[in-house]
Amino acid sequence: MNLSIHNLGITLGLIFGISLLVYAYLSLFYGLASPIVALLASLYPGYAASLLGGVIGLGYGFVHGYIFGALIVLISNFISML
């Protein structure tokens, strides 16, 4: 059975993107997850504990989640063909 690259890519992209958005807003409004946001800000330019930084993190998370999901599907489909 072959998995769909787009379905898993979009799903993981949304999960990763929304989690980065939530981390940024938790850090902004409540001071929670500040070490996580500081670490991710060193990896993603523009990501910060701000309203715009959360949206930028949503974009980064979606792109990286989509790529990660696509790689999982490609490896899974390749293994299932063996």
Backbone as CSV, one residue per row, in Angstrom:
resi,resn,N_x,N_y,N_z,CA_x,CA_y,CA_z,C_x,C_y,C_z
1,MET,0.842,-1.180,0.000,0.000,0.000,0.000,0.889,1.247,0.000
2,ASN,0.659,2.131,-0.934,1.430,3.366,-1.026,0.756,4.483,-0.247
3,LEU,1.557,5.238,0.461,1.059,6.393,1.193,1.139,7.628,0.299
4,SER,0.339,8.620,0.614,0.324,9.856,-0.158,1.332,10.853,0.429
5,ILE,2.198,11.347,-0.448,3.205,12.318,-0.006,2.533,13.598,0.486
6,HIS,1.532,14.065,-0.255,0.901,15.341,0.089,0.099,15.254,1.385
7,ASN,-0.580,14.142,1.612,-1.398,14.036,2.829,-0.534,14.080,4.081
8,LEU,0.515,13.264,4.125,1.363,13.265,5.313,2.176,14.547,5.394
9,GLY,2.608,15.076,4.257,3.365,16.323,4.267,2.564,17.486,4.820
10,ILE,1.341,17.619,4.367,0.491,18.709,4.869,0.154,18.508,6.346
11,THR,-0.106,17.275,6.732,-0.440,17.002,8.133,0.723,17.343,9.052
12,LEU,1.907,16.833,8.744,3.064,17.137,9.591,3.457,18.603,9.487
13,GLY,3.282,19.208,8.323,3.568,20.623,8.186,2.684,21.473,9.082
14,LEU,1.416,21.153,9.128,0.508,21.898,10.009,0.834,21.664,11.476
15,ILE,1.148,20.428,11.829,1.476,20.133,13.222,2.740,20.879,13.642
16,PHE,3.790,20.804,12.833,5.038,21.497,13.166,4.837,23.008,13.173
17,GLY,4.152,23.527,12.162,3.953,24.969,12.069,3.128,25.526,13.212
18,ILE,2.043,24.863,13.537,1.189,25.340,14.627,1.906,25.226,15.959
19,SER,2.733,24.190,16.125,3.463,24.070,17.386,4.477,25.207,17.542
20,LEU,5.148,25.620,16.453,6.061,26.763,16.546,5.301,28.051,16.830
21,LEU,4.131,28.192,16.247,3.290,29.363,16.512,2.862,29.399,17.978
22,VAL,2.442,28.269,18.509,2.007,28.197,19.908,3.169,28.474,20.851
23,TYR,4.354,27.918,20.549,5.528,28.188,21.395,5.834,29.678,21.445
24,ALA,5.799,30.339,20.289,6.108,31.767,20.255,5.086,32.573,21.047
25,TYR,3.816,32.232,20.912,2.782,32.993,21.612,2.750,32.677,23.102
26,LEU,3.049,31.435,23.490,3.153,31.123,24.916,4.304,31.890,25.554
27,SER,5.396,31.991,24.827,6.537,32.735,25.332,6.239,34.233,25.395
28,LEU,5.514,34.736,24.423,5.193,36.165,24.377,4.222,36.557,25.484
29,PHE,3.132,35.824,25.609,2.074,36.231,26.528,2.253,35.738,27.960
30,TYR,2.848,34.554,28.149,2.941,33.971,29.478,4.359,33.722,29.956
31,GLY,5.342,33.918,29.121,6.720,33.670,29.502,7.092,32.197,29.530
32,LEU,6.221,31.344,29.021,6.498,29.915,28.974,7.249,29.574,27.699
33,ALA,7.967,28.493,27.702,8.688,27.963,26.529,9.736,28.935,26.013
34,SER,10.228,29.818,26.851,11.244,30.779,26.408,12.549,30.118,25.976
35,PRO,13.047,29.085,26.693,14.277,28.441,26.202,14.097,27.770,24.838
36,ILE,12.920,27.205,24.593,12.665,26.563,23.309,12.647,27.607,22.200
37,VAL,12.007,28.727,22.452,11.939,29.791,21.447,13.324,30.372,21.198
38,ALA,14.123,30.522,22.242,15.478,31.050,22.067,16.335,30.097,21.233
39,LEU,16.195,28.804,21.478,16.951,27.823,20.689,16.505,27.833,19.230
40,LEU,15.193,27.828,19.006,14.682,27.819,17.638,14.967,29.135,16.919
41,ALA,15.041,30.235,17.668,15.358,31.526,17.046,16.786,31.540,16.510
42,SER,17.662,30.733,17.112,19.023,30.664,16.589,19.085,29.844,15.304
43,LEU,18.083,29.005,15.072,18.042,28.194,13.855,17.243,28.850,12.738
44,TYR,16.167,29.551,13.088,15.265,30.137,12.106,15.363,31.662,12.158
45,PRO,15.918,32.302,11.133,15.977,33.769,11.128,14.571,34.383,11.122
46,GLY,14.353,35.338,12.000,13.061,36.008,12.080,12.117,35.419,13.097
47,TYR,12.388,34.198,13.563,11.516,33.567,14.561,11.827,34.157,15.927
48,ALA,10.806,34.609,16.617,10.976,35.211,17.933,9.658,35.136,18.689
49,ALA,9.699,35.537,19.939,8.496,35.572,20.758,7.744,36.874,20.474
50,SER,7.164,36.979,19.288,6.389,38.148,18.890,5.268,37.679,17.975
51,LEU,4.363,38.593,17.666,3.258,38.220,16.788,3.765,37.852,15.398
52,LEU,4.647,38.660,14.841,5.197,38.365,13.520,6.133,37.157,13.577
53,GLY,6.898,37.038,14.653,7.790,35.894,14.799,7.044,34.573,14.842
54,GLY,5.867,34.557,15.446,5.047,33.353,15.463,4.570,32.953,14.080
55,VAL,4.198,33.949,13.284,3.751,33.671,11.915,4.924,33.182,11.066
56,ILE,6.093,33.771,11.274,7.289,33.301,10.564,7.594,31.860,10.962
57,GLY,7.463,31.553,12.250,7.657,30.181,12.713,6.648,29.218,12.119
58,LEU,5.423,29.677,11.931,4.406,28.849,11.278,4.849,28.469,9.873
59,GLY,5.407,29.423,9.161,5.896,29.139,7.806,7.064,28.174,7.806
60,TYR,8.042,28.420,8.680,9.192,27.516,8.768,8.752,26.112,9.165
61,GLY,7.886,26.032,10.151,7.429,24.720,10.612,6.664,23.972,9.542
62,PHE,5.841,24.692,8.790,5.090,24.025,7.726,6.023,23.469,6.660
63,VAL,6.998,24.268,6.248,7.924,23.811,5.208,8.738,22.615,5.693
64,HIS,9.282,22.703,6.893,10.096,21.598,7.399,9.253,20.366,7.708
65,GLY,8.056,20.557,8.206,7.169,19.416,8.441,6.757,18.733,7.153
66,TYR,6.498,19.529,6.128,6.124,18.954,4.828,7.269,18.129,4.254
67,ILE,8.474,18.674,4.316,9.636,17.945,3.801,9.857,16.664,4.596
68,PHE,9.753,16.743,5.916,9.931,15.574,6.765,8.876,14.514,6.459
69,GLY,7.625,14.929,6.304,6.558,13.986,5.968,6.769,13.353,4.612
70,ALA,7.218,14.135,3.641,7.472,13.597,2.301,8.601,12.572,2.338
71,LEU,9.639,12.845,3.109,10.741,11.886,3.228,10.293,10.589,3.891
72,ILE,9.451,10.696,4.916,8.936,9.496,5.576,8.147,8.652,4.575
73,VAL,7.300,9.296,3.776,6.489,8.561,2.808,7.366,7.936,1.725
74,LEU,8.348,8.676,1.237,9.225,8.127,0.208,9.983,6.895,0.723
75,ILE,10.490,6.974,1.934,11.205,5.822,2.507,10.246,4.673,2.747
76,SER,9.060,4.962,3.263,8.080,3.915,3.520,7.632,3.234,2.242
77,ASN,7.352,4.021,1.207,6.935,3.446,-0.073,8.061,2.631,-0.712
78,PHE,9.299,3.100,-0.551,10.423,2.335,-1.098,10.576,0.997,-0.378
79,ILE,10.444,1.013,0.938,10.572,-0.235,1.709,9.439,-1.180,1.393
80,SER,8.242,-0.656,1.180,7.105,-1.537,0.884,7.213,-2.183,-0.505
81,MET,8.020,-1.593,-1.408,8.209,-2.196,-2.728,9.192,-3.360,-2.701
82,LEU,9.999,-3.447,-1.662,11.007,-4.509,-1.600,10.413,-5.864,-1.342
